[in-house]
Amino acid sequence: MQTIKSLGINEKNHLTMGGLDVARLAKEYGTPLYLMDEDIIRENCRIYKNAMDKYYGGNGLVLYASKAFSCLHMCRVVHEEGLGIDVVSGGELYTALKAGFPMEKVYFHGNNKTRQELEMAVENNVGRIVIDNRTELELLSEIAREHDKTIAVSFRIKPGIDAHTHEFIMTGQIDSKFGVALENGEAEEIISFAASLPNINVVGVHCHIGSQIFDIEPFLLTAEKMVNFIGDLKDKHGIEITELNLGGGYGIKYLEQDNPVSYDEYIKNVSRVVKEVSDKRKIKLPKIIMEPGRSIVGPAGITVYTVGNVKRIPDVRTYVSVDGGMCDNPRHIMYGANYEAVLVEKPAAAAQEVVTIAGKCCESGDILIRDIALPQIKTGDLLAVLVTGAYNYSMASNYNRIPRPPVVMIKGGKAKLVVKRESYDDIILNDI
Ligand SMILES: *Cc1c(COP(=O)(O)O)cnc(C)c1O
């Protein structure tokens, strides 16, 4: 339970979140249910924002990576907290647009943006387009010309950093579908070509070396390489890069044993490297951008399920099946991710048996937690899986035509529905 700050236990011995009885919320909104603490989300935004202000003297911008969790309400919260936003698709851009997010603070990423998406970005004056490859650059230049606009761009660089994290979420090395490589000159070539294009304004370089990274070292190495690259562009090509975007990827505490470095500490150390290398290369300190996603929303969320059947297979395993699964949280089946969970109506009870929490989808791999020690558990109990605020709702699917759960945000001791539960009519909405 220490993985989520706002959890507590009330006089009924029930789990609370932001002071509210989770069992009561489950009754009111039904299960499965995503619960998120808006106060924690806001606090996390401020931790990043304050650290950036402190270490870069205001010459920095924090973008929330909205793929971690996006909905209209979330975009509004992020805007109110003064952050920018990063989007990777027309759908995420549309959400920000509809939420009234200021478009100059939107950064558009992605390794295969379509013409339609690029046109949407250009028409709506998105602040930055982060170019992934030459095809995209040429397409954007054409669209910019058609719209008679000059587009400010940044470039996704593979700095050649091998961060110690899961292979699927490791993106800094040369064998990656994202971006252009430093070590073979590809990055230099595309940027000098871009600088020669009339409707393109080269302002930044960007990298993102992976996700759920606990070490500080890969971030420092990356910062060093990127600032040196900015120095090379200036010395060799006379191109002045004014913006360095160092991406996201800061690890969070999913399990008690996880030990992330404080975000302030990361930013402090990275800023030291950025300043040192900028001095050495005699370049003006670039504006620094960072893009945390998981670390802003992950520790703010839990998912509440109702336990259905408990299948005890003697000497093998006990399967506890819940009313959701990989359809609302595919992280175990995708990454082998692990979670902690508590019984909502007896969160403090001592563990009595080791069980496996399974979902209700037609896949043997549809597991939420393998081998977790829990108190005696029975049909009808409410189970809360912890730290599900990031990459759960945003990765949810309608597999097996299961409607997606609602999202309820808690703020200042009050609960508010921000995403409705899908209905069966929603499921067939586009069927003809
Ligand atoms: C996914 C992603 C992020 C956010 O990563 P987290 O691990 O959620 O902090 C930031 N920038 C880019 C380009 C990304 O693809």
The ligand as an ORCA input file, in Angstrom:
! r2SCAN-3c Opt
* xyz 0 1
  C       6.278      7.245    -24.082
  C       6.984      8.508    -24.301
  C       7.184      9.377    -23.231
  C       6.731      9.085    -21.833
  O       7.393      8.016    -21.252
  P       7.107      7.605    -19.737
  O       7.909      6.387    -19.549
  O       5.652      7.359    -19.619
  O       7.568      8.748    -18.893
  C       7.800     10.587    -23.502
  N       8.226     10.899    -24.742
  C       8.049     10.076    -25.791
  C       8.501     10.488    -27.125
  C       7.438      8.849    -25.607
  O       7.274      8.037    -26.647
*
